[in-house]
Structure formats: structure tokens, C-alpha cells
Amino acid sequence: MLRASSHHLQPILFTAPAPLFALLPTLTNRTNVSFALLQKSSIFHPNFVLTQPIYNHSYCNQGSKFKRVPHMVGKPCTPQATASFSTGNSSEGGREILVQHLLVKEDDMKLLLELQKRVAEGEDLSDLAVEYSICPSKEEGGMLGWVRKGQMVPEFEEAAFSAPLNKVVGCKTKFGWHLLQVLSEREESNLEYIKPIELHEKIQHPSFLEEAQLIDVREPEEVAQASLPGFTVLPLRQFSSWGPEIMTKFDPQKDTYVLCHHGMRSLQVAKWLQTQGFKKVFNVIGGIHEYAVKADPSIPTY
């Protein structure tokens, strides 16, 4: 197997300018992996199973942090293509990196060296990706989104997870030569599930209501029929209004619990919160309906 270190492509070291745009991991019901555009020239593992995305996202840079700005689309859209992931879950959790790259053909060394030179002179990798990359992710400036170990082909993963932050390095995979750049890193977040009876027990303690962040994503007319104390109502249909402000209204370091009617809408939002850097998110299994049936009969069902 070819490894990134065996090809003697010298890393290009420079401090990158802020990226103009990026692609966040797309929110789905089954996976947290960014799939931007996904098909033929993807370097995803061929057995990697994709599902249909519900949200698209963009980035803007604020100092040293990236502000993720989600945009809700009216219905799921068909995934098309991007690069760099493989099947399987890694046992090495704890770290995620934000990666962009460009890809050129294996035999196009002249172009590769030219691009190395231009990056070293200060050109932005994302701009070069748009113009020269043969990976479909070029449409997003080469952005692959947040990834963790076990999702990328081995050569790319080795190079990406050993690369200094904001430095451009090169590696070779079966798809060709890559110039890649790690823009940011963070601790991997956890998505957990909580049974209604467990949530009911927690709610009985005033300290829980003070310390935890409780989000109800049902619509106002639903909340009027049945509700739980302490929950902030963020209707999913109004996602475009509250989504961009989520980081200013809630603390991603705190435990966050998400509720809906039956647990499906809340699962979507819980997974999206993960992409925004929330460290520990709980989805309420069965939603408020199961809460009313199994934990607190005084709550109306509808």
C-alpha cells in the first residue's frame, strides 16, 4: 500500500489565509460524515453508505474561529460526490479535523509542482482547487468538512492527521496527488439517547433545569397542546431564523437535550448540533409522546 510519506513530496509550510467558504458535514438521519458531492472521482471507500442530506451549510470566518451558518433546504436532496472517506468506524475517537484539498492526476507532476509553488507564494488552496482540482469537491473550494479517523482512505488520513494546522502538505492515493490543508480541529462530540423515564427523573431536580440546555423543536401549535418545563422552543420549520444564532444562544460545552413529538425531528437537530461543535447532545427517545405514556401521564398526548 502506498503511504503519504513514501513519495517525498515535501510539505509546503505557510500560514493560510482565511477560507472563503467551506462545506460542513451534511445533516442526515444515519451519518455524521460530510458528503458534499459524492460519486465517481470520490475517494470515499466504495462500500461507504450514504443517505440523503437535509441541510446545507456554509462558513464564515470570525477571527480564529469558524462560524457555521446553516441553510435549510425544503426537502432532502440527492447526494452527488466528494472525496476522501472510507467505510468503518474508528476506535480512535476524540479528534476531528476540518480539511480542504485539491486533487490532480498521478501523471500530472508538472501541474502539481506549479500548484505547490503558487501555494508557497501565498495563493489560497481553495481558489486553486476551484480552478484545477479533478475532485468534484472543487465546487466547494475543495472543502471536505469535519472528519475523524476511520473515514478516509489510509494514505490521505495519515497525511491529514499528521499535518500541522494551516499548513499545506502533499500525499498520493490511488486517485492521484493531493495537496491538503487542515484548517481547524476539535474534540469529537457525543450523541447519546435518553429514555423519557430517565429525563423525568432528572427534571425533578432543580439543578438539572438550571444547568442543562433543553430544546424543543416542535411547532408552536404542538407545544400549546403538551409541553415540559424548562425547554426552549425552536420550531424546526423556523430553522433558518434560529440556526445561524445557535452558538450565541447556547453553550456547546454544556449537556444539551433535544425533544420533539416522537424523537425523529429531534434526532435530526441533535446530529446537526454535533456538526456545530456541541460536545454532548441527548436525543429524547420517543419524544414527548413516549414521555407522556411512560413517564408522566399528566402530560396530554396528541
Phi, psi and omega per residue, in radians:
M1 nan 2.383 3.119
L2 -1.319 2.400 3.103
R3 -2.012 2.714 -3.080
A4 -1.051 -0.596 -3.031
S5 -1.387 -0.151 -3.028
S6 -1.565 0.008 -3.036
H7 -1.913 -0.022 3.016
H8 0.994 0.524 3.010
L9 -1.468 1.910 -3.007
Q10 -1.185 2.324 3.079
P11 -1.040 2.493 3.057
I12 -1.735 2.138 -3.068
L13 -1.885 2.092 3.033
F14 -2.839 2.754 3.095
T15 -1.510 2.086 -3.008
A16 -1.364 2.548 2.974
P17 -1.223 2.848 -3.118
A18 -1.076 2.387 3.115
P19 -1.162 2.552 -3.123
L20 -1.356 -0.581 3.114
F21 -2.786 2.905 -3.123
A22 -2.751 2.975 3.133
L23 -2.054 2.045 3.083
L24 -1.309 2.805 2.997
P25 -0.962 2.289 -3.091
T26 -1.339 2.378 -3.110
L27 -1.307 2.187 3.095
T28 -2.380 3.032 3.100
N29 -1.478 -0.243 -2.989
R30 -2.198 -0.235 -3.079
T31 -2.607 2.614 3.089
N32 -1.751 0.067 -3.046
V33 -1.355 2.390 3.020
S34 -1.174 2.239 3.031
F35 -2.131 0.170 3.035
A36 0.415 -1.712 -3.092
L37 -2.173 2.223 -2.881
L38 -2.427 1.808 3.062
Q39 -2.884 -2.140 -2.849
K40 -1.006 -1.079 -3.043
S41 -1.512 0.302 3.035
S42 -1.117 2.571 2.992
I43 -1.824 0.433 2.914
F44 -1.193 2.636 3.017
H45 -1.064 2.426 -3.077
P46 -1.093 -0.357 -3.137
N47 -1.624 0.026 -3.107
F48 -1.225 2.180 -3.062
V49 -1.635 2.243 -3.124
L50 -1.922 2.701 3.052
T51 -2.161 3.010 -3.054
Q52 -1.401 2.296 -3.128
P53 -1.304 2.661 3.121
I54 -1.922 -0.540 -3.128
Y55 -2.186 2.628 2.922
N56 -1.959 2.786 -3.056
H57 -2.453 2.835 2.993
S58 -2.461 2.978 -3.140
Y59 -2.095 2.628 2.776
C60 -2.334 2.668 -3.048
N61 -1.718 2.288 3.060
Q62 -2.209 1.678 -3.092
G63 1.159 -2.188 -3.113
S64 -1.625 0.045 -3.109
K65 -2.026 2.661 3.079
F66 -1.714 2.239 3.052
K67 -1.670 2.083 -3.119
R68 -1.533 2.198 -3.091
V69 -2.026 1.819 -3.078
P70 -1.439 2.627 3.056
H71 -2.250 2.112 -3.122
M72 -1.477 2.387 3.076
V73 -1.827 2.764 -3.012
G74 -1.150 -0.517 -3.123
K75 -2.685 2.847 3.124
P76 -1.006 2.497 3.122
C77 -2.013 2.724 -3.079
T78 -1.364 2.226 3.097
P79 -1.121 2.541 -3.111
Q80 -1.986 -1.220 -3.130
A81 -2.966 2.648 2.864
T82 -2.761 -2.810 -3.071
A83 -2.301 2.748 2.762
S84 1.702 0.195 -3.122
F85 -2.017 2.724 3.065
S86 -2.204 2.911 -3.112
T87 -1.313 2.882 3.033
G88 1.761 2.672 3.089
N89 -1.802 2.410 -3.117
S90 -1.478 2.527 3.028
S91 -1.502 -0.125 -3.135
E92 -1.714 1.388 -3.133
G93 -1.481 -3.053 2.992
G94 1.867 -0.331 -3.091
R95 -2.484 2.307 3.035
E96 -2.152 2.576 3.124
I97 -2.213 2.607 3.095
L98 -1.740 2.032 -2.954
V99 -2.142 2.427 2.913
Q100 -2.205 2.732 -3.095
H101 -2.739 2.953 2.885
L102 -2.317 2.718 -3.064
L103 -2.254 2.306 3.037
V104 -2.196 2.811 -3.111
K105 -1.107 2.646 -3.092
E106 -1.019 -0.639 -3.078
D107 -1.603 0.101 -3.100
D108 -1.737 1.046 -3.106
M109 -1.162 -0.564 3.132
K110 -1.060 -0.791 3.121
L111 -1.168 -0.716 3.138
L112 -1.012 -0.843 -3.125
L113 -1.140 -0.636 3.102
E114 -1.117 -0.744 -3.138
L115 -1.186 -0.656 3.037
Q116 -0.993 -0.793 -3.116
K117 -1.101 -0.748 -3.100
R118 -1.196 -0.634 3.072
V119 -1.143 -0.759 3.135
A120 -1.069 -0.498 3.129
E121 -1.463 -0.046 3.019
G122 1.966 0.021 3.119
E123 -1.255 2.596 -3.086
D124 -1.369 2.320 -3.113
L125 -1.070 -0.633 -3.126
S126 -1.150 -0.640 3.092
D127 -1.156 -0.701 3.123
L128 -1.195 -0.608 3.110
A129 -1.092 -0.751 3.128
V130 -1.016 -0.670 -3.047
E131 -1.507 -0.623 -2.941
Y132 -2.106 -0.349 -3.035
S133 -1.158 2.506 3.071
I134 -1.707 0.021 3.045
C135 -1.464 2.407 3.110
P136 -1.006 -0.303 3.095
S137 -1.154 -0.123 3.085
K138 -0.983 -0.512 -3.131
E139 -1.147 -0.325 3.082
E140 -1.960 0.470 -3.136
G141 1.192 0.425 -3.136
G142 1.384 0.150 -3.059
M143 -1.324 2.272 3.117
L144 -1.821 -0.249 3.129
G145 1.536 -2.872 -3.127
W146 -1.433 2.244 -3.131
V147 -2.317 2.788 3.072
R148 -2.264 2.955 -3.123
K149 -1.106 2.500 -3.135
G150 1.711 -0.102 -3.109
Q151 -1.810 -0.247 -3.047
M152 -2.012 2.771 3.055
V153 -1.081 2.593 -2.938
P154 -0.974 -0.763 -3.083
E155 -1.124 -0.733 3.137
F156 -1.177 -0.746 -3.131
E157 -1.069 -0.772 -3.129
E158 -1.043 -0.775 -3.134
A159 -1.177 -0.752 -3.068
A160 -1.166 -0.783 -3.058
F161 -1.399 -0.140 3.045
S162 -1.860 -0.043 -3.096
A163 -1.325 2.410 3.014
P164 -1.121 2.592 -3.133
L165 -1.047 2.306 3.078
N166 1.218 0.212 3.072
K167 -1.805 2.549 3.099
V168 -1.642 2.236 3.099
V169 -2.247 2.845 -3.117
G170 -2.032 2.651 3.018
C171 -2.707 2.888 3.130
K172 -2.123 2.370 3.011
T173 -2.217 -3.095 3.126
K174 -1.153 -0.201 -3.136
F175 -1.572 -0.272 -3.124
G176 2.381 -2.767 3.133
W177 -1.637 2.411 3.122
H178 -2.067 2.452 2.817
L179 -1.924 2.146 -3.051
L180 -2.253 2.754 -3.084
Q181 -2.523 2.239 3.068
V182 -1.629 2.039 -3.043
L183 -1.583 -0.498 -3.103
S184 -2.827 2.896 3.064
E185 -2.521 2.766 -3.133
R186 -2.762 2.880 3.058
E187 -1.302 2.497 3.121
E188 -1.156 2.379 -3.122
S189 -1.558 2.849 -3.118
N190 -2.032 2.306 3.006
L191 -1.895 2.119 -3.113
E192 -2.159 2.927 -3.134
Y193 -2.123 2.488 3.129
I194 -2.252 2.353 3.118
K195 -1.346 2.610 -3.126
P196 -0.974 -0.666 -3.120
I197 -1.146 -0.602 3.103
E198 -1.205 -0.725 3.097
L199 -1.104 -0.706 -3.138
H200 -1.048 -0.725 3.126
E201 -1.130 -0.679 3.135
K202 -1.165 -0.697 -3.076
I203 -1.115 -0.397 -3.141
Q204 -1.208 -0.279 -3.126
H205 -1.728 2.056 -3.121
P206 -0.965 -0.568 -3.123
S207 -1.122 -0.551 3.120
F208 -1.132 -0.786 -3.132
L209 -1.150 -0.454 3.135
E210 -1.424 -0.604 -3.010
E211 -1.667 -0.613 -3.075
A212 -1.443 2.745 3.047
Q213 -1.842 2.104 -3.040
L214 -2.019 2.166 -3.067
I215 -2.190 2.225 3.072
D216 -1.925 2.062 -3.045
V217 -1.743 0.242 3.099
R218 -1.328 2.941 3.129
E219 -1.404 2.718 -3.080
P220 -0.942 -0.681 -3.130
E221 -1.161 -0.498 3.069
E222 -1.275 -0.775 -3.126
V223 -1.075 -0.585 3.132
A224 -1.118 -0.457 -3.127
Q225 -1.495 -0.574 -3.116
A226 -2.787 2.347 -3.122
S227 -2.657 2.872 3.104
L228 -2.087 2.598 -3.101
P229 -1.173 2.530 3.005
G230 1.530 -0.108 -3.091
F231 -1.508 2.344 3.002
T232 -1.533 2.260 -3.082
V233 -1.557 2.086 3.070
L234 -2.222 1.507 -3.058
P235 -1.014 2.324 -3.095
L236 -1.061 -0.593 3.133
R237 -1.157 -0.330 3.119
Q238 -1.775 0.399 -3.079
F239 -0.927 -0.691 -3.089
S240 -1.111 -0.381 -3.120
S241 -1.559 -0.647 -3.101
W242 -1.758 -0.351 -3.119
G243 -0.978 -0.876 -3.108
P244 -1.109 -0.333 -3.089
E245 -1.794 0.138 -3.003
I246 -1.044 -0.617 -3.088
M247 -1.295 -0.334 3.115
T248 -1.579 -0.369 -3.096
K249 -1.658 -0.422 -3.073
F250 -2.332 2.692 -3.127
D251 -1.691 2.009 -3.109
P252 -1.145 -0.222 3.136
Q253 -1.465 -0.282 -3.093
K254 -1.567 2.714 3.048
D255 -1.112 2.302 -3.078
T256 -2.192 2.245 -3.103
Y257 -1.986 2.340 -3.070
V258 -2.134 2.311 -3.033
L259 -2.230 2.531 2.949
C260 -2.514 -2.693 -3.091
H261 -1.326 -0.915 -3.085
H262 -2.166 0.076 3.062
G263 1.709 0.032 -3.104
M264 -1.583 -0.860 3.098
R265 -1.104 -0.675 3.135
S266 -1.127 -0.588 3.103
L267 -1.139 -0.714 3.085
Q268 -1.043 -0.827 -3.113
V269 -1.193 -0.675 3.127
A270 -1.046 -0.758 3.118
K271 -1.178 -0.623 3.087
W272 -1.148 -0.707 3.101
L273 -1.035 -0.607 3.057
Q274 -1.021 -0.759 -3.119
T275 -1.154 -0.346 3.133
Q276 -1.575 0.027 3.067
G277 1.700 0.156 3.088
F278 -1.211 2.222 -2.948
K279 -1.331 -0.669 -3.079
K280 -2.456 1.892 -3.067
V281 -2.081 2.338 3.132
F282 -1.985 2.265 3.003
N283 -1.746 2.274 -3.121
V284 -1.392 1.960 -3.097
I285 -1.097 2.238 3.077
G286 1.367 -0.096 3.062
G287 1.135 -2.846 -3.077
I288 -1.225 -0.390 3.102
H289 -1.133 -0.855 3.124
E290 -1.182 -0.550 3.075
Y291 -1.063 -0.785 -3.130
A292 -1.168 -0.668 -3.083
V293 -1.312 -0.719 -2.981
K294 -1.853 -0.379 -3.030
A295 -1.998 -0.699 -3.036
D296 -2.568 1.626 -3.115
P297 -1.075 -0.252 -3.133
S298 -1.299 -0.254 3.085
I299 -1.417 2.177 -3.132
P300 -1.128 2.631 2.982
T301 -1.812 2.725 3.128
Y302 -2.607 nan nan
